Amino acid sequence: MSDPNGGADEGRKGRRSATAGFSAARGAALVAVAVIIGIVLLQAIDDGNDGPVGDGGPASTTTTTTTTSSTTTDSSGSSSSTTPTTKAAVLTPAQTTVRVLNGSGVAGAAGNLTNTLKAKGYKTLVATDAPTRSGTVVYAKPGRTTECTTLSGLVPNSKVQAMPTPVPGGQDADCIVIIGS
């Protein structure tokens, strides 16, 4: 059979495969550019301090296990053995969340202390007012007494106490400072 187009299809077949290859390459380049733009935008907007993506802290919760070994034998011949104890690792100031509440009645006291603690590297939450109280207290979340005791060294005349329930200020923090008069 003869070609009704006089062989014109032969030229088009070669061009189609060349344009299909060019289109595939162009599509792959477009996808690569989109991925690069996405990575750049994520890096630009992620400050690395919050959320599951840019936690800024350790990849997982670190625990330290210490083992105390003691064996005692009573007159019947029975004995007891080792008891492992697990406690949370101490957080750095940058990993310790602090909220300061003003119960002193002096305007700006909580904001000033918050700024001081932030300058010392602590992760601070928004300062706010609290009911007036006498004496300054640093409340420690369970397992964070060491961090809050270190923090209390920066807070004049403060005493460390266990975190009460309900939590003062209604916000979760490792340490909550209430400035008193």
Secondary structure, DSSP 4 states (H G I P E B T S, - for coil): ---TTSSHHHHHHHHHHHHHHHHHHHHHHHHHHHHHHHHHHHHHH--SSBTTTB--S-SS--EEEEEE---EE-TTS-EE--EEEEEEPPPPGGG-EEEEEE-SS-TTHHHHHHHHHHHTT-EEPPPEE----SSEEEEE-TT-HHHHHHHHTTSTTEEEEEPPSSPGGGS--SEEEEE--
